[in-house]
Amino acid sequence: MNLLPKGSAINNDTVALEAGRKRGSIKKSRHAALIEAIEQAAQAVGQNVLSPTQRVEKAKSKTKAVKSDYEQLKEDYEILLEKCNSLLLENFELKQKTHLIQMRF
């Protein structure tokens, strides 16, 4: 028997680990009643037990959100890079002017 930290997700793998088995050892073909009980327990404590299709859709949604965030960060980066380059050019030009003024005196 292996106790997992309090608050661990209630799912087939954590139940198997706590029973001293390996992850994935609880199979629907052999333990249908146990899997149903695990799903009911997870729902009872408010954990969402998602179907594989729901998991894929959730992952796609997260991926889309991350890509959107990435694109926004990329745009912001390009804008900041342009500003930085503009300031560098302006700084260079001002140094050139002050250097010319110093040479005259």
Secondary structure as GFF3:
##gff-version 3
##sequence-region A 1 105
A	DSSP	alpha_helix	12	18	.	.	.	ID=ss1
A	DSSP	alpha_helix	32	44	.	.	.	ID=ss2
A	DSSP	alpha_helix	52	104	.	.	.	ID=ss3
###
